[in-house]
Amino acid sequence: MKKILEHLNVPYTIGIGEAAFYGPKLDIQIKNVYGKEDTLITIQIDQMLAEQFGMEYWTRTAANAARISSTVPLWAATNALWPC
């Protein structure tokens, strides 16, 4: 995520010690009309869930041999901003 933000020249800060214990996350925050910071969207890479539930999928190599590959879920949530 850091490489993508830097490639796009998007300013960001790193939140040390935030609650995302399962992997990295990206929060896009904006200031509302009252000056309060709101989270517009959250994107999270869950590095624990796939292993915990044995999430795998079959792929084929160039030699047409089947093999099992692991996966990493990517979660995204948007927050609706409602006027007060």
C-alpha atoms as an extended CHARMM CRD file, in Angstrom:
* protein
*
        84  EXT
         1         1  MET       CA              0.0000000000        0.0000000000        0.0000000000  PROA      1               0.0000000000
         2         2  LYS       CA              2.8420000000        2.3490000000        0.8680000000  PROA      2               0.0000000000
         3         3  LYS       CA              4.4400000000        1.8320000000       -2.5560000000  PROA      3               0.0000000000
         4         4  ILE       CA              1.1570000000        2.5600000000       -4.3200000000  PROA      4               0.0000000000
         5         5  LEU       CA              0.5730000000        5.7770000000       -2.3630000000  PROA      5               0.0000000000
         6         6  GLU       CA              4.1300000000        6.9230000000       -3.0180000000  PROA      6               0.0000000000
         7         7  HSD       CA              3.8640000000        6.0540000000       -6.7220000000  PROA      7               0.0000000000
         8         8  LEU       CA              0.6910000000        8.1530000000       -6.9600000000  PROA      8               0.0000000000
         9         9  ASN       CA              2.2430000000       10.9790000000       -4.9040000000  PROA      9               0.0000000000
        10        10  VAL       CA             -0.5670000000       10.7500000000       -2.3420000000  PROA      10              0.0000000000
        11        11  PRO       CA              0.3230000000       12.2620000000        1.0320000000  PROA      11              0.0000000000
        12        12  TYR       CA             -0.1970000000        9.8430000000        3.9290000000  PROA      12              0.0000000000
        13        13  THR       CA              0.6120000000        9.2420000000        7.5760000000  PROA      13              0.0000000000
        14        14  ILE       CA              1.3390000000        5.9300000000        9.2690000000  PROA      14              0.0000000000
        15        15  GLY       CA             -0.7840000000        5.2040000000       12.3470000000  PROA      15              0.0000000000
        16        16  ILE       CA              1.4680000000        3.3090000000       14.7460000000  PROA      16              0.0000000000
        17        17  GLY       CA             -0.3860000000        1.1580000000       17.2760000000  PROA      17              0.0000000000
        18        18  GLU       CA             -3.8320000000        1.3050000000       15.6740000000  PROA      18              0.0000000000
        19        19  ALA       CA             -6.2550000000       -1.6120000000       16.0570000000  PROA      19              0.0000000000
        20        20  ALA       CA             -5.4390000000       -3.4300000000       12.7700000000  PROA      20              0.0000000000
        21        21  PHE       CA             -3.6610000000       -6.4640000000       14.2500000000  PROA      21              0.0000000000
        22        22  TYR       CA             -4.4170000000       -8.8280000000       11.3180000000  PROA      22              0.0000000000
        23        23  GLY       CA             -2.4900000000       -6.9350000000        8.6280000000  PROA      23              0.0000000000
        24        24  PRO       CA             -2.0510000000       -3.5330000000        6.9990000000  PROA      24              0.0000000000
        25        25  LYS       CA             -4.9890000000       -1.2320000000        6.3530000000  PROA      25              0.0000000000
        26        26  LEU       CA             -5.5880000000        2.0090000000        4.5420000000  PROA      26              0.0000000000
        27        27  ASP       CA             -8.1180000000        4.5610000000        5.7860000000  PROA      27              0.0000000000
        28        28  ILE       CA             -9.0710000000        7.4270000000        3.5230000000  PROA      28              0.0000000000
        29        29  GLN       CA            -10.2150000000       10.2730000000        5.7120000000  PROA      29              0.0000000000
        30        30  ILE       CA            -11.7930000000       13.6220000000        4.9200000000  PROA      30              0.0000000000
        31        31  LYS       CA            -12.8890000000       16.5910000000        6.9790000000  PROA      31              0.0000000000
        32        32  ASN       CA            -16.6100000000       17.2180000000        7.0730000000  PROA      32              0.0000000000
        33        33  VAL       CA            -18.2640000000       20.6400000000        6.9980000000  PROA      33              0.0000000000
        34        34  TYR       CA            -17.8790000000       20.8860000000       10.7790000000  PROA      34              0.0000000000
        35        35  GLY       CA            -14.1200000000       20.2420000000       10.6220000000  PROA      35              0.0000000000
        36        36  LYS       CA            -14.4140000000       16.7240000000       12.1000000000  PROA      36              0.0000000000
        37        37  GLU       CA            -12.3640000000       13.9660000000       10.4660000000  PROA      37              0.0000000000
        38        38  ASP       CA            -14.4950000000       11.1430000000        9.0110000000  PROA      38              0.0000000000
        39        39  THR       CA            -13.3460000000        7.8520000000        7.4810000000  PROA      39              0.0000000000
        40        40  LEU       CA            -14.5910000000        7.6720000000        3.9070000000  PROA      40              0.0000000000
        41        41  ILE       CA            -13.2680000000        4.1860000000        3.0990000000  PROA      41              0.0000000000
        42        42  THR       CA            -11.1940000000        1.4490000000        4.7470000000  PROA      42              0.0000000000
        43        43  ILE       CA             -9.1810000000       -1.1430000000        2.8200000000  PROA      43              0.0000000000
        44        44  GLN       CA             -7.6380000000       -4.0010000000        4.8010000000  PROA      44              0.0000000000
        45        45  ILE       CA             -5.3200000000       -6.8700000000        3.8950000000  PROA      45              0.0000000000
        46        46  ASP       CA             -6.1730000000       -9.8080000000        6.1540000000  PROA      46              0.0000000000
        47        47  GLN       CA             -3.0610000000      -11.9570000000        6.5240000000  PROA      47              0.0000000000
        48        48  MET       CA             -4.5830000000      -14.2720000000        9.1520000000  PROA      48              0.0000000000
        49        49  LEU       CA             -8.0690000000      -15.2710000000        7.9450000000  PROA      49              0.0000000000
        50        50  ALA       CA             -7.0170000000      -17.3720000000        4.9410000000  PROA      50              0.0000000000
        51        51  GLU       CA             -4.6970000000      -19.5320000000        7.0080000000  PROA      51              0.0000000000
        52        52  GLN       CA             -7.1730000000      -19.8240000000        9.8760000000  PROA      52              0.0000000000
        53        53  PHE       CA             -9.9020000000      -21.1830000000        7.5660000000  PROA      53              0.0000000000
        54        54  GLY       CA             -7.6180000000      -23.0620000000        5.1740000000  PROA      54              0.0000000000
        55        55  MET       CA             -8.5450000000      -20.8660000000        2.2010000000  PROA      55              0.0000000000
        56        56  GLU       CA             -6.7390000000      -22.2020000000       -0.8740000000  PROA      56              0.0000000000
        57        57  TYR       CA             -7.3680000000      -22.4860000000       -4.5820000000  PROA      57              0.0000000000
        58        58  TRP       CA             -6.0570000000      -24.6500000000       -7.4100000000  PROA      58              0.0000000000
        59        59  THR       CA             -3.9330000000      -23.1680000000      -10.1910000000  PROA      59              0.0000000000
        60        60  ARG       CA             -2.2830000000      -24.6640000000      -13.2390000000  PROA      60              0.0000000000
        61        61  THR       CA              1.3470000000      -24.1100000000      -14.1770000000  PROA      61              0.0000000000
        62        62  ALA       CA              2.6760000000      -23.6740000000      -17.7140000000  PROA      62              0.0000000000
        63        63  ALA       CA              3.3330000000      -27.4330000000      -17.7680000000  PROA      63              0.0000000000
        64        64  ASN       CA             -0.3870000000      -27.9160000000      -16.9150000000  PROA      64              0.0000000000
        65        65  ALA       CA              0.4280000000      -29.3470000000      -13.4760000000  PROA      65              0.0000000000
        66        66  ALA       CA             -2.0680000000      -28.5200000000      -10.7580000000  PROA      66              0.0000000000
        67        67  ARG       CA             -0.8840000000      -26.9150000000       -7.5410000000  PROA      67              0.0000000000
        68        68  ILE       CA             -2.4710000000      -25.3620000000       -4.4770000000  PROA      68              0.0000000000
        69        69  SER       CA             -2.0020000000      -21.6410000000       -3.9200000000  PROA      69              0.0000000000
        70        70  SER       CA             -2.8340000000      -19.6650000000       -0.8180000000  PROA      70              0.0000000000
        71        71  THR       CA             -4.9040000000      -16.5210000000       -0.8870000000  PROA      71              0.0000000000
        72        72  VAL       CA             -5.0180000000      -13.2640000000        1.0640000000  PROA      72              0.0000000000
        73        73  PRO       CA             -8.4500000000      -11.6470000000        1.5090000000  PROA      73              0.0000000000
        74        74  LEU       CA             -8.7590000000       -7.9460000000        0.7630000000  PROA      74              0.0000000000
        75        75  TRP       CA            -11.6020000000       -6.2090000000        2.5750000000  PROA      75              0.0000000000
        76        76  ALA       CA            -13.0520000000       -2.8450000000        1.6310000000  PROA      76              0.0000000000
        77        77  ALA       CA            -15.7710000000       -0.9130000000        3.4270000000  PROA      77              0.0000000000
        78        78  THR       CA            -17.2460000000        2.4450000000        2.6350000000  PROA      78              0.0000000000
        79        79  ASN       CA            -18.9450000000        4.6920000000        5.1340000000  PROA      79              0.0000000000
        80        80  ALA       CA            -21.9320000000        6.7460000000        4.1470000000  PROA      80              0.0000000000
        81        81  LEU       CA            -21.6990000000       10.3320000000        5.2920000000  PROA      81              0.0000000000
        82        82  TRP       CA            -25.1000000000       11.5380000000        6.4330000000  PROA      82              0.0000000000
        83        83  PRO       CA            -25.8700000000       15.2030000000        7.0490000000  PROA      83              0.0000000000
        84        84  CYS       CA            -26.7610000000       16.0160000000       10.6670000000  PROA      84              0.0000000000
